Amino acid sequence: MKISHPITRRSMLKGGAVALCLPWLETFDDRPAAAAAAPIQRYMAVYFPNGTTDNFWLPSMAGTGDAWSVSPLLEPALASKKNMLVLHGVGNYSAFGPATGTVSPSHGSNSAGAWHCYDPRKASGGMQGGGISIDQVIAKQIGAATKLPSLQVGLSTLDSNCDGVPCAHSRSLSWAGPEMPMNKIVNPQAVFDRLVSAGAPAGVGQSGMPTTPDPKLAQTRILRKSVLDAVLDSATTIRGKLSMGDQIRVDQYMTSVRDLEKLVASPAMQVTGPSLTCTGIARPPEAFADMSTPPDYSRETHANIMIQLVTLAFACDVTRVISFMLDDARSDYVYSHVPMRQFNTPAPGMLSSPGQGTCGGYHGLQHAGNNNDGFASITYWNVQKMNMLAQALASIKEGAGTALDGAVIHFGCGMHGGNHDGLNLPIVLFGSGGGVLKQNAYMQLTGDAPGGGVRLADLHLTLAQKVFGSPITSFGVAGASTAFLPAILA
């Protein structure tokens, strides 16, 4: 259909002092419709301490698709299986020294050291040592697209022993560079305030009264409401000039924007679980701090709120890079909120089954035998929280996929288990980075790493360059990385 005054894709629906961009319309453009946008690429490191046990962590058989099954400890993530890449044979000894067995890494060196690939014990002159962590390498590449280049959060409210290593390596996963740890936020209110100040919508308080909004955000909401009201007449006028297909597109467009307006503006948009869209949530009433919690403190509640907040951060595109420490290295926290499960003698037909009582101190259970049920039960809880986060992101539709499709979430620990080993680390990657990584697979990797397997630094290098487009050609201390890992690429 030809018209005397062509309208471009940048055309506006105007009404008074406001205007609204039109979507692509076939009537005014000879080009074919563009394909749906790909999901946004994001990176998150989700850390748990103390390692795990091969008997309950590792799947029984390597493979892809239906050829592999989740293990007892990965069973809580069954709903996310199609988005998982389980890796075995990844080690970090290349960051500690050239010879296997000549070093004995421990909690303090195996935590942040697994994300910056430097040996924290080699710091000198009272300095903290270390180097830039992989999340910050990725933030240099994609962080400028958002108000917050990166975000650091965690759950630890107890300062555990640092094993003679500068404590920043036990308590800070993100490092901007040598001697530059980036402290995490454990207070949910502080995380909320940072997200709202960066552009996330606020909701209503626990009493039903609105939380104090950012003035710019309040103005934006008013403008959003006025835009459609002002341009409805303009939309009606232009609609008569469109093809039948474009009339449907404009109707759908106007409806979708109006629906978004209602979602943002409605006080009823109070959520108790992870946000499924960029909608306002209540400022958490909990104000937890390191070494300062109320008598009724709940780590369960703390974890669920933080999962909701980091989901909000991604859903509202406030940041695309997050590090999330489920606890600090060598956690001495007593996990009495976690119910005991039976892994050694589960009920017939089950990978694990409910047991009696609750769990004790995390670090003590780690050294009570790799296969003890208490140690496994806490890891099971960590996997439950990771799956909650993965499913929240999988519920956010973006382009032709979901927020999880475009993400890479490195879920794991820098320690193997009770032996303090830096080899055969428990690692699961959730999300494909937009189709770059293999999915729904369990892989046993081999390579040139000291002690066998592949180098953790090479995994980081592969993610940084092949997924996120970073120009780096090596990662970690000199010699820590040697090559890419093509086996994990789709």
C-alpha positions as CSV (number, residue, x, y, z in Angstrom):
1,M,0.0,0.0,0.0
2,K,1.5,3.4,-1.0
3,I,0.8,6.6,0.8
4,S,1.6,10.2,-0.2
5,H,3.6,11.0,3.0
6,P,5.7,7.9,4.0
7,I,6.2,7.5,7.7
8,T,9.5,6.0,9.0
9,R,10.1,3.6,11.9
10,R,11.0,6.7,13.9
11,S,7.6,8.2,13.4
12,M,5.7,9.4,16.5
13,L,2.2,9.3,17.8
14,K,1.9,12.8,19.1
15,G,-0.4,14.4,21.6
16,G,0.3,17.8,23.1
17,A,3.8,17.9,24.5
18,V,4.4,14.1,24.5
19,A,5.1,11.5,21.8
20,L,5.4,7.8,21.5
21,C,7.5,5.9,19.0
22,L,5.7,3.6,16.7
23,P,6.8,-0.1,16.3
24,W,8.0,-1.3,13.0
25,L,5.2,-1.3,10.5
26,E,5.2,-3.1,7.1
27,T,3.1,-0.3,5.6
28,F,5.9,2.2,5.8
29,D,8.9,0.0,5.3
30,D,9.9,-2.1,2.3
31,R,12.2,-4.3,4.5
32,P,11.1,-7.6,5.9
33,A,10.2,-7.6,9.6
34,A,13.2,-8.1,11.8
35,A,13.6,-11.3,13.8
36,A,12.8,-11.2,17.5
37,A,15.6,-9.7,19.6
38,A,17.9,-12.1,21.4
39,P,17.9,-12.2,25.2
40,I,20.3,-9.8,26.9
41,Q,23.6,-11.4,27.9
42,R,24.2,-11.4,31.7
43,Y,26.7,-13.0,34.1
44,M,26.3,-14.1,37.7
45,A,28.6,-15.9,40.0
46,V,26.8,-17.8,42.7
47,Y,29.2,-19.1,45.3
48,F,28.8,-21.7,48.1
49,P,31.6,-22.7,50.5
50,N,33.2,-25.9,51.8
51,G,32.8,-27.9,48.5
52,T,30.8,-31.1,48.3
53,T,31.1,-34.9,47.8
54,D,31.5,-36.8,44.6
55,N,29.2,-39.6,45.8
56,F,26.1,-37.3,45.9
57,W,27.1,-34.4,43.6
58,L,28.3,-36.1,40.4
59,P,25.7,-37.6,38.0
60,S,26.1,-41.3,37.3
61,M,26.9,-40.9,33.6
62,A,28.2,-38.2,31.3
63,G,26.1,-37.3,28.3
64,T,23.6,-34.8,26.9
65,G,19.8,-34.6,26.9
66,D,18.2,-37.8,28.2
67,A,21.6,-39.6,28.4
68,W,22.4,-38.0,31.8
69,S,20.3,-37.7,34.9
70,V,20.6,-35.3,37.9
71,S,22.5,-36.6,41.0
72,P,21.0,-36.6,44.5
73,L,22.5,-33.2,45.2
74,L,21.4,-31.7,41.9
75,E,17.9,-33.1,42.1
76,P,16.5,-29.8,43.4
77,A,17.5,-28.2,40.1
78,L,15.7,-30.8,38.0
79,A,13.3,-28.1,36.7
80,S,16.3,-26.3,35.3
81,K,18.0,-29.4,33.8
82,K,17.6,-28.3,30.2
83,N,19.5,-25.1,31.1
84,M,22.4,-26.8,32.9
85,L,25.9,-27.7,32.0
86,V,27.5,-29.8,34.8
87,L,31.3,-29.8,34.6
88,H,33.7,-32.3,36.2
89,G,37.5,-32.1,36.0
90,V,38.0,-28.4,36.5
91,G,40.9,-27.4,38.8
92,N,42.6,-24.2,40.0
93,Y,46.1,-25.5,40.8
94,S,47.5,-23.4,38.0
95,A,46.8,-20.3,40.2
96,F,48.7,-21.8,43.2
97,G,51.8,-23.4,41.8
98,P,53.3,-25.5,39.0
99,A,53.6,-28.8,40.8
100,T,50.7,-31.0,42.1
101,G,51.0,-31.8,45.8
102,T,53.4,-29.0,46.7
103,V,50.7,-26.7,47.8
104,S,47.8,-27.2,50.3
105,P,45.1,-24.6,49.5
106,S,42.5,-24.0,52.1
107,H,39.2,-22.1,52.5
108,G,40.7,-18.6,52.4
109,S,42.7,-19.2,49.2
110,N,40.0,-21.3,47.5
111,S,37.1,-18.8,47.6
112,A,37.9,-15.5,45.8
113,G,40.9,-17.3,44.3
114,A,38.6,-19.3,42.2
115,W,37.3,-16.1,40.6
116,H,40.5,-14.2,40.2
117,C,42.9,-17.1,39.8
118,Y,45.7,-15.7,42.0
119,D,47.1,-17.3,45.1
120,P,46.1,-15.0,48.0
121,R,48.9,-16.4,50.2
122,K,51.5,-14.9,48.0
123,A,50.5,-11.3,48.9
124,S,53.4,-9.5,50.6
125,G,54.0,-6.5,52.9
126,G,50.6,-6.9,54.5
127,M,48.8,-6.3,51.2
128,Q,45.8,-8.3,50.1
129,G,47.1,-9.6,46.8
130,G,44.7,-11.0,44.3
131,G,43.8,-9.6,41.0
132,I,40.8,-8.7,38.8
133,S,38.0,-11.3,39.1
134,I,36.2,-12.7,36.1
135,D,32.9,-10.9,36.8
136,Q,34.8,-7.6,36.7
137,V,36.4,-8.5,33.4
138,I,33.0,-9.2,32.0
139,A,31.6,-6.0,33.6
140,K,34.3,-4.0,31.7
141,Q,32.8,-5.5,28.5
142,I,29.0,-5.2,29.2
143,G,28.7,-3.1,32.3
144,A,28.5,0.3,30.6
145,A,25.0,-0.6,29.2
146,T,23.4,-0.3,32.7
147,K,23.3,2.1,35.6
148,L,25.2,-0.3,37.8
149,P,28.2,-1.9,36.0
150,S,28.0,-4.7,38.6
151,L,26.4,-5.6,42.0
152,Q,27.9,-7.6,44.9
153,V,25.6,-9.3,47.4
154,G,25.8,-12.0,50.0
155,L,24.1,-13.7,52.9
156,S,27.0,-14.1,55.5
157,T,26.2,-12.5,58.8
158,L,29.0,-14.3,60.7
159,D,32.7,-13.6,60.3
160,S,34.3,-17.1,60.1
161,N,38.0,-18.0,60.3
162,C,40.0,-16.8,57.3
163,D,42.7,-19.6,57.5
164,G,45.6,-17.1,57.7
165,V,44.8,-15.5,54.4
166,P,43.7,-11.9,54.1
167,C,40.1,-12.0,55.0
168,A,39.0,-10.1,51.9
169,H,39.5,-13.4,49.9
170,S,37.0,-15.2,52.1
171,R,34.4,-12.5,52.1
172,S,34.7,-10.7,48.7
173,L,34.1,-12.6,45.5
174,S,34.5,-9.6,43.2
175,W,37.9,-7.8,42.8
176,A,38.4,-4.7,40.7
177,G,42.1,-5.5,40.5
178,P,45.1,-6.2,42.8
179,E,44.5,-5.1,46.4
180,M,41.0,-4.0,45.3
181,P,38.3,-6.3,46.8
182,M,34.7,-5.1,46.2
183,N,32.7,-5.6,49.4
184,K,29.3,-7.3,49.1
185,I,26.1,-6.0,50.6
186,V,24.3,-8.3,53.0
187,N,21.5,-5.9,54.1
188,P,18.4,-6.4,51.9
189,Q,17.3,-2.8,52.5
190,A,20.6,-1.5,51.2
191,V,20.4,-3.6,48.1
192,F,16.8,-2.4,47.5
193,D,17.8,1.2,47.9
194,R,20.7,0.8,45.4
195,L,18.5,-0.8,42.8
196,V,15.7,1.9,43.2
197,S,18.2,4.7,43.0
198,A,19.5,3.1,39.8
199,G,16.1,2.9,38.2
200,A,14.2,-0.1,39.5
201,P,10.6,0.7,40.4
202,A,9.6,0.8,44.1
203,G,6.5,-0.7,45.5
204,V,4.5,-0.4,48.7
205,G,5.6,-0.9,52.2
206,Q,4.5,-3.6,54.6
207,S,1.9,-1.3,56.1
208,G,0.4,-0.7,52.7
209,M,1.9,2.8,52.5
210,P,4.1,3.6,49.5
211,T,7.8,3.5,50.0
212,T,9.7,6.7,49.4
213,P,10.1,6.8,45.7
214,D,13.0,8.3,43.7
215,P,11.6,11.7,42.4
216,K,12.8,11.0,38.9
217,L,11.0,7.6,38.9
218,A,7.8,9.2,40.2
219,Q,8.0,11.7,37.4
220,T,8.6,8.9,34.9
221,R,5.5,7.1,36.0
222,I,3.4,10.2,35.6
223,L,4.7,10.8,32.1
224,R,4.1,7.1,31.2
225,K,0.5,7.6,32.3
226,S,0.0,10.8,30.4
227,V,1.6,9.6,27.1
228,L,-1.0,7.1,26.1
229,D,-3.9,9.4,27.2
230,A,-2.5,12.2,25.0
231,V,-1.8,10.1,21.9
232,L,-4.9,8.0,21.7
233,D,-6.6,10.4,19.2
234,S,-3.4,10.4,17.1
235,A,-3.3,6.6,17.1
236,T,-6.9,6.5,16.0
237,T,-6.2,8.8,13.1
238,I,-3.1,7.0,11.8
239,R,-4.8,3.6,12.2
240,G,-7.0,4.3,9.2
241,K,-3.9,4.6,6.9
242,L,-2.5,1.2,7.9
243,S,-2.8,-2.3,6.4
244,M,-4.9,-4.9,8.2
245,G,-1.7,-6.5,9.6
246,D,-0.3,-3.1,10.8
247,Q,-3.6,-2.2,12.4
248,I,-3.3,-5.4,14.5
249,R,0.3,-4.5,15.4
250,V,-0.6,-1.0,16.5
251,D,-3.5,-2.4,18.6
252,Q,-1.2,-5.0,20.2
253,Y,1.4,-2.3,20.8
254,M,-0.9,0.1,22.5
255,T,-2.4,-2.7,24.6
256,S,1.0,-4.0,25.7
257,V,2.2,-0.5,26.7
258,R,-1.0,0.2,28.6
259,D,-0.6,-3.2,30.4
260,L,2.9,-2.2,31.3
261,E,1.7,1.1,32.7
262,K,-0.8,-0.7,34.8
263,L,1.8,-3.1,36.1
264,V,4.1,-0.3,37.1
265,A,1.5,1.9,38.6
266,S,-0.7,-0.5,40.5
267,P,-0.2,-0.7,44.3
268,A,-1.4,-4.3,44.0
269,M,1.9,-5.3,42.4
270,Q,3.2,-6.6,45.7
271,V,5.2,-9.8,45.2
272,T,6.3,-12.3,47.8
273,G,8.5,-14.5,45.5
274,P,11.0,-13.6,42.8
275,S,9.8,-10.9,40.4
276,L,8.7,-12.2,37.1
277,T,8.9,-8.8,35.4
278,C,10.3,-5.3,36.1
279,T,7.6,-4.4,38.7
280,G,7.6,-2.5,41.9
281,I,8.3,-4.5,45.1
282,A,8.2,-3.5,48.7
283,R,11.3,-2.3,50.5
284,P,12.3,-5.3,52.7
285,P,11.6,-4.7,56.4
286,E,14.7,-6.8,57.3
287,A,17.9,-4.9,57.9
288,F,20.6,-7.5,58.4
289,A,24.2,-6.7,58.9
290,D,27.5,-8.6,59.3
291,M,27.8,-9.7,62.9
292,S,24.4,-8.0,63.8
293,T,21.1,-9.8,63.3
294,P,17.9,-9.8,65.3
295,P,17.0,-12.8,67.6
296,D,14.5,-14.0,65.0
297,Y,16.9,-13.9,62.1
298,S,16.1,-16.4,59.4
299,R,18.8,-17.3,56.8
300,E,15.9,-18.8,54.7
301,T,14.1,-15.5,54.6
302,H,17.4,-13.7,53.9
303,A,18.2,-15.9,51.0
304,N,14.7,-15.6,49.5
305,I,14.7,-11.8,49.7
306,M,18.1,-11.6,48.1
307,I,17.0,-13.9,45.2
308,Q,14.0,-11.6,44.7
309,L,16.3,-8.6,44.6
310,V,18.9,-9.9,42.2
311,T,16.0,-11.1,39.9
312,L,14.6,-7.6,40.0
313,A,18.1,-6.2,39.1
314,F,18.2,-8.3,36.0
315,A,14.5,-7.9,35.1
316,C,14.8,-4.1,35.2
317,D,18.2,-4.2,33.5
318,V,19.7,-2.2,36.3
319,T,22.8,-4.3,36.1
320,R,24.0,-7.3,34.0
321,V,26.8,-8.5,36.3
322,I,26.2,-9.9,39.8
323,S,28.3,-11.8,42.3
324,F,26.2,-13.6,45.0
325,M,27.9,-15.3,48.0
326,L,25.5,-17.7,49.6
327,D,28.0,-17.7,52.5
328,D,31.6,-16.9,53.2
329,A,34.5,-19.3,52.9
330,R,34.9,-21.8,55.8
331,S,31.4,-21.0,57.0
332,D,31.0,-21.7,60.7
333,Y,27.3,-20.7,60.5
334,V,24.9,-23.2,62.1
335,Y,22.3,-24.2,59.4
336,S,19.6,-25.1,61.8
337,H,17.0,-23.8,59.3
338,V,17.9,-26.7,56.9
339,P,16.0,-30.0,57.5
340,M,18.2,-33.1,57.5
341,R,17.9,-35.4,54.5
342,Q,18.9,-39.0,54.1
343,F,21.4,-39.5,51.3
344,N,23.2,-42.7,52.4
345,T,20.0,-44.7,53.0
346,P,17.2,-42.9,51.2
347,A,13.7,-44.2,51.0
348,P,13.2,-46.8,48.2
349,G,13.0,-45.2,44.7
350,M,14.3,-41.8,45.9
351,L,17.7,-40.1,45.4
352,S,17.4,-38.7,48.9
353,S,14.5,-38.5,51.4
354,P,13.5,-36.4,54.4
355,G,15.4,-37.3,57.6
356,Q,15.1,-36.3,61.3
357,G,16.1,-33.0,62.8
358,T,18.0,-30.1,61.3
359,C,21.7,-29.5,60.3
360,G,24.5,-28.1,62.5
361,G,27.6,-26.0,61.8
362,Y,28.6,-26.1,58.1
363,H,32.4,-26.3,58.5
364,G,32.1,-29.0,61.2
365,L,29.9,-31.1,59.0
366,Q,32.3,-30.7,56.1
367,H,35.0,-32.4,58.1
368,A,32.7,-35.1,59.6
369,G,33.2,-37.3,56.6
370,N,32.5,-36.3,53.0
371,N,29.4,-38.5,52.8
372,N,27.7,-37.5,56.0
373,D,24.0,-36.5,55.5
374,G,24.3,-33.2,57.3
375,F,27.0,-31.9,54.9
376,A,25.0,-33.1,51.9
377,S,21.8,-31.6,53.3
378,I,23.3,-28.1,53.4
379,T,24.6,-28.4,49.8
380,Y,21.1,-29.6,48.8
381,W,19.7,-26.4,50.3
382,N,22.2,-24.3,48.3
383,V,21.1,-26.1,45.1
384,Q,17.5,-25.3,46.0
385,K,18.3,-21.6,46.2
386,M,20.2,-21.7,42.9
387,N,17.2,-23.4,41.2
388,M,14.8,-20.8,42.7
389,L,17.0,-18.1,41.1
390,A,17.2,-20.0,37.8
391,Q,13.5,-20.5,37.6
392,A,12.8,-16.9,38.4
393,L,15.0,-15.8,35.4
394,A,13.4,-18.5,33.2
395,S,10.1,-16.9,33.9
396,I,11.2,-13.5,32.4
397,K,10.5,-13.4,28.7
398,E,13.0,-11.6,26.6
399,G,13.0,-11.6,22.8
400,A,12.6,-15.1,21.5
401,G,13.7,-16.6,24.8
402,T,14.1,-15.9,28.5
403,A,16.4,-14.0,30.8
404,L,18.0,-17.3,31.7
405,D,18.7,-18.2,28.1
406,G,20.9,-15.1,27.7
407,A,22.6,-15.5,31.0
408,V,25.6,-17.4,32.3
409,I,25.4,-18.3,36.0
410,H,28.5,-19.9,37.4
411,F,27.2,-21.9,40.4
412,G,29.9,-23.5,42.4
413,C,32.8,-23.5,44.9
414,G,36.5,-23.1,44.7
415,M,37.1,-26.2,47.0
416,H,36.5,-29.8,46.2
417,G,35.3,-30.9,49.6
418,G,36.6,-32.0,53.0
419,N,40.2,-32.5,51.6
420,H,40.5,-28.7,50.8
421,D,41.6,-29.7,47.3
422,G,41.5,-27.2,44.5
423,L,40.9,-29.9,41.9
424,N,37.6,-31.4,40.6
425,L,35.6,-28.4,41.7
426,P,31.8,-28.6,41.8
427,I,30.7,-26.3,39.0
428,V,27.4,-26.0,37.1
429,L,26.8,-23.4,34.5
430,F,23.1,-22.3,34.1
431,G,22.1,-20.6,30.9
432,S,23.8,-20.6,27.5
433,G,24.8,-17.0,27.1
434,G,22.5,-16.6,24.2
435,G,23.1,-20.0,22.6
436,V,26.9,-20.0,23.0
437,L,27.3,-22.8,25.6
438,K,26.1,-26.3,25.5
439,Q,23.0,-27.1,27.6
440,N,21.4,-30.1,29.3
441,A,24.7,-31.9,29.6
442,Y,27.2,-33.4,32.1
443,M,30.8,-33.3,30.8
444,Q,34.0,-34.9,32.2
445,L,36.8,-32.6,31.0
446,T,40.4,-33.5,30.4
447,G,43.3,-31.1,29.7
448,D,46.7,-29.8,30.7
449,A,45.8,-28.6,34.1
450,P,48.3,-29.3,37.0
451,G,46.8,-32.3,38.7
452,G,44.7,-33.3,35.7
453,G,41.6,-32.0,34.0
454,V,41.2,-28.5,32.7
455,R,42.2,-25.1,34.2
456,L,39.6,-23.0,35.9
457,A,41.3,-20.0,34.4
458,D,40.7,-21.4,30.9
459,L,37.0,-21.7,31.8
460,H,36.9,-18.1,32.8
461,L,38.8,-17.1,29.6
462,T,36.3,-19.0,27.5
463,L,33.3,-17.3,29.0
464,A,34.9,-13.8,28.9
465,Q,35.9,-14.0,25.3
466,K,33.6,-16.5,23.5
467,V,30.4,-15.6,25.3
468,F,30.8,-11.9,26.3
469,G,33.3,-10.7,23.6
470,S,36.0,-9.5,25.9
471,P,39.4,-8.9,24.1
472,I,41.4,-10.6,26.9
473,T,43.8,-13.4,25.8
474,S,44.7,-14.7,29.2
475,F,43.3,-14.7,32.7
476,G,44.7,-14.9,36.2
477,V,48.3,-15.0,37.4
478,A,50.8,-15.5,34.6
479,G,50.5,-19.0,33.2
480,A,47.2,-19.8,34.8
481,S,45.4,-19.9,31.5
482,T,46.6,-21.5,28.3
483,A,43.7,-22.1,26.0
484,F,40.0,-22.0,25.4
485,L,37.6,-24.9,26.2
486,P,35.9,-25.6,22.9
487,A,34.2,-28.7,24.4
488,I,31.7,-26.5,26.3
489,L,30.7,-24.4,23.3
490,A,27.5,-25.2,21.5
